[in-house]
């Protein structure tokens, strides 16, 4: 049995190493939930997903790329409101990040190229999950934002054009 520490406690400092570890933990929770869904154990999957957000709440560990599988699993497990909540929160975070990284000019803009691409990819995946789950408003917002940065997002769709 694994004993959770104090990640969820107010006032506990989480350094970058701990925050990186939580990415793996969230990923593992999502993978377990997906496996339970495939076994048609949706109630157990929901408990797993809820436990993930209980021990690693967004107030301590903001939603990031590794939250997308949680949102997707919530939809598949029959809790679309929880999936939509994560998508909307992650949309807000990612939209702010994109706006921030694109505010850099000149040589500084080159230093945040990875972060730009990473956040554009998150937004693209977020839009895909929203579209897949008939969340038209969220999907449309993601597409609209991505279209503003079309030149930098063409690489996200190159594989789809070949199909």
N, C-alpha and C positions, 0 to 999 in steps of 0.2 A: 504494500500500500504506500502510496505517495502522500507525504504530508506537505501541504502548501504552507509557505511561510507567510510573510506579511505584505505581499505585493499589493493587496487590496486595502491596506490600512492607510489612513490619513497621516501625513507627516513622514512616511517612510520614503527615503530617497531611492530612486531607481536610476543607477548609472547606465551608461550606454551598453555595457556588457549584459546587464540584466534585461534591458529593453530588447536587445538582439535575441536573447534566449527566448523571450516571450513569443517572438515570431515563430520559432520552432514549436513551442507549446500550442499556440493557436492553430498552426498547421496540423499538428497531431490531433487536436480535438476535432477539427473539420474532417480529417480523413477517417477518424473513428465514426463520426456521425454519418458520413457518406456510406461507410461499410454497413452500418446498422440500417440505413435507409434501403440499401440493396437487399438486405435480409428481411425487409418489410417490418422493421422494428422502429417505426417512426416515433413512438412515445419515448423510447430509450434514446433515440437520436436527439430529440428535443431536450431531454434531461442533460445530455452531454453538452449540447450547445449552450444551454442556460448556465451550466456549471462553468463553462469556459468564461463566460462574461461575468460570472460571479467572482471567480478567483482572479481574473484579469480584467477588471472593469475599465470601460473606456475613459473614465475620469482619471485613471492612473496610466493607462496604456492606450493612447489614441488609436483610432482605427487607421489601418494602413493596408497595403497590398494583401497581407495575410488575413484580412478581414473579409475579403471578397468570397472565399470559399465558405465562410460562416454564413454570409448572407444567402448564398446559393443553397446551402444545406437547409437553412430555415425554410426557404420556399419549398424544397422537395419534401421536407418533413411535415408540411402543412401549417406553418406559422408565417404566412406572407407578411403580416404586419411587422414582425421582428426583422425579416429580411429587408423589407422596405426601409425600416428605420436605419439599418446599417448602411444601405445604399445612399440614403439621403445625407447622413452624417459624413460618409466618405466622400460624397460629391462635394459637399461644402469645404471640407479639408483640402481636397485635391484641387478644386477650382481656385482656392486662395493660394495654394502652392504654385500653380501654373502662372497665375497673375504675378506673383512675387518673382519667380525665376525669369519671366519674360520682361521684367522691369529693368534687368541689367542691360547695360549698353556697352558697346565696344569690346575691349579685351575681357572685361569682367563677364560678359555674356558667354564667352567661351569656357569659362571656369565652371559654369553650372549646366553644361550641355547634358551630362548624365542625368542630373536631377530633372531637367526638362523632359527628356525622353521617358524617364521612369514615371513621372506623373501623367504624361500623355498616355502611356500604356495602361496605367491604373484607370484613367478615365475611359479609355476604350473598352477595357474589360468590364468595367462597371456598366457602361452602356449596353454591352452584350448581355450581361446578366439581367439587366432591367428589361430589355427587349424580349429576351427568352421567357421572362415571367410576366409579360404583358403589363409592365409598369411604364406606360407610354410617356407620362410626364417626365419621369427621371431619364428615360432613354432619350427623349427629345432634347432635354437640357444638355446631356452629355454630347450628343451629336452636334448641337449648336455650338457648344464651347470648343469642341475639337475642330469644327469647321473654321473657327477664327485663326487656328494655327495650322491650317491645311498643309502648308509646305513642310512643316516638321512632322506631320502625321501621315504623310503618304506611305511611309514604310510600314505603317500598321496595317494597311489594307492591300499591299502588293500581292500577298498570297491569295486573297479573296478574289482579286481581279482575274487571276489565272483560271479559276474554277468555272 
